[in-house]
């Protein structure tokens, strides 16, 4: 993990606001674009991935030849509608190229979608090297019991996500928890992963919730990997909002 990424992680983990429409980017400073042809290929790749993702909600694509080949992946959150999916992935396509102008490895996590490109083939490979976390803070009346319920609840969401028919996505809610609040949860893997790799990624993400969202007052958390993400809150954040 790059040094600036560690700083970013610590900064985000210190925030206490309720997060909405969050966009997080990773641009590898160590992997710069070596040729103008590769730069052009990245532009073409991003446009193709964005277009395919708008239509199919998930896509992978390869563009170029030889050492100038680049690889891309786009995916919308499993619960968003086609309009929100298109809007998110188009914005992501513009922002990732603008903010990562000379990098051959870039990822963007947005509220409703994820976009990535690289000069190496990452398709189907579990990637938990780059991690971001966000948490919201309030004060649950029974923090120890709350954390136990979170762990069991998110494990249940994970088990539903890895059912082949669910294609690596699951969401749900539970109301019989301490502090008399409703807990909402969601988990998703990128569509290129096998269910075995998806399970491994989600297990790691859920297992790291206490590490990345370790404040005793935490009542909401996101753990974002390049291959999967998990999230829980005490307010509706997925669609439909009253589900």
N, C-alpha and C positions, 0 to 999 in steps of 0.2 A: 504494500500500500504506500503510495506516494506520501511525502511529508505533508504537503498542503492538504491532502485528503484527511489525514489524522486531525489536523487543525479544524477542518470543516466539520468533521464528525463531532468534535468536542464542542464546537460552537452551536451546532444544531441541537445537541443534547442538553444544552443549558437553557434553551428557550422554553418559555412557559405559556406562550400564547396559543390559542386555538388555531390550528393550521388549516387553511383552505386554499385551494388552487395552488398548491406547492409545486415548484419546478426546481429540480436539482440536476446539475450537470457534472459530468466527469470528463475532463480533457487530459489525456496523458501528455505531460510535458516531455517525456523521454522518447516519444515515438513521433517524430515530425515527418511530414510528407516529403519524400525524397525527389519527386519529379512533378512537373506540371501535368503530365498525363495522368498520374494517380489522382491529382487534385481534381481534374476534370471527371475522372471516373467516379470519385466520391460524390460529386454533384449529381451525376446521372443516376448513381445508385440510390441516393436519398430520395430523389424524385420518384424512382420506380417503386421503392419500398413504401413510400407514403401513399402512392396511388393504389397499390395492391392492398395495403392495410385498410384503406378507406373502404374498399370493396369487400374484403374478406375478414377483417378484424385482426388477422395475423398474417404475416408474410416474411419470407426470407428471400434474399436475392444475392446474386454474384454478378459483378461487373468488371470487365477488363480482361487482360491477358498477361500471363507471365508474372513478373515481379510487380506489375502495376495492378494486379487483381485486388479487389476490395469486396468485403462481405457485409451485408446489412440485415437487420431484423427490426420489425415493427410489430407492436401488439397493443390492442386496446384492452382496457379493463373489461372483464367478462360481463358486467352488468350495465354498461353504458349503451345508449342507443346509437344508431348509425350516424346521426347528425353530430352528436358529441364526439364520437369516435373520429370522424373526419376532421372536425375542427381541431381536436387535440393533436392528431398526428401531423396535420399540415402546419400547425404552429411549431410543433417539435422539430419538423424538418427544417424550418426556417431558422429557429433558434440554435439548433445544434451546430449548424454550419457557420452561423455568424459568430458564435461564442467559442467554437473550437476550430478556428480558421486554418491552423497548420498542423493539426494532429491526425494521426492515422488510427487512433483508438479513442472513441468518444461514445458516451452514453448519456441519455437524458430520461430522467424519471419525471413525468408530469402527473397531474391528478388523475387523468383518465387514460393515459397511455404510456408506453415505453418505446424508445428508439435507440438503436445502437448501430455503429459501423466500426469496422476494423480491417487492418491489412492482413490479418490471419483468419483462418477458417475456425470459427468458434461454434458452429452449428452443432447442436446435440451434446455439447460439452458443459458439464456442470461448472458454473463460475460463481464462487462466493468470495472472490478476492477483494472486489470493491464493494464496500458496504456503507450505507448511510442509515441514520436513524433519526427519528423525530418523536418527541413525546409531548403530551399535554398534561398539565398538572391541575389537580384540584385536591380536595382532601376527603377520601373515602372514610366512612366512619369505622370501618374494620379493615385496615390495609392488609393484614396478613391473610385473612380469609378471602379478601378480594383477589389477591395474587394467586391463591390456589384455584379459585374459580376460573380466573383468566387462563391459567395453564391447562386445566381440563377442557375448557371451552375451545381454546385454540387448537388443542390436539384433536378434538372432534371435527373442527373445520378442516384440518389437514387430512383426516381420514376420508372425508367426503370429497376433497379435491382430487385425491389420487384414484378415485373410482374412474375407470377408463371412460365411461359415458359422460363424466363431468369435465373431461379434457383439461385437468389441472386447475380448475377454478371452483371455489365454493364460498358461500357466505351464509350468515345466520345470525340469530340473536337469542339471548337468554334473559329472562326477567327475574328468576328466583335467586338473586345474588345479594350479598351484603349491601348495606346503604340504600336499599330499596331503589335501585336504578336498573335500567336495561342496558345490557352489554351487547354491542354489535361487533361482528368479526368478519374478516375476509382474507382469503389466501388465493394466490395465483402463481402458476409457473409459466415460463415462456413455452410456446407451443412446439418448440423443437426438442424438448426434453422427453426422455422416456419416463414412464410413471415411476420407475425405480429411482431415477435421478431427481424427479420432482419430489418424491417422498423424502429423499435425503436432504434436498435443499430446504424444504419447509420445516423438517425436523430441526435443522441447524438454526434457521431463522427464529422459530418458536423457542428453542432452547436458549437463544441469545437475548430474548426479551428482557430477562432480569439483568443482564449485563449492560445493554444499551439504554434501557429505560428503568434505571435502578433507584430512582427517587421514591421514597415511601409514599409520596403524594401522587404518583403517576396513575392516571386513569385513562390514558390513551397512548398508543405506541404504534409506530411503523418501523419495520426492519426491511430495508430494500437491498436486495442483491441483484446482480445482473441476470440471474436465472430464475428468481422468484421474489415474492414479497409477501409479508403478512401485515395485518393491521387490525387493531381493535380500538373502539371508542365507546363512550357512554352516551353518544348521540348518533342519530341516523346519518350515515355518510354514503351509503350505497343506494342504488336505485332498484325499485321504487323506495323512497325515503321512509315509508311507513311499513315496509315489508318486515 
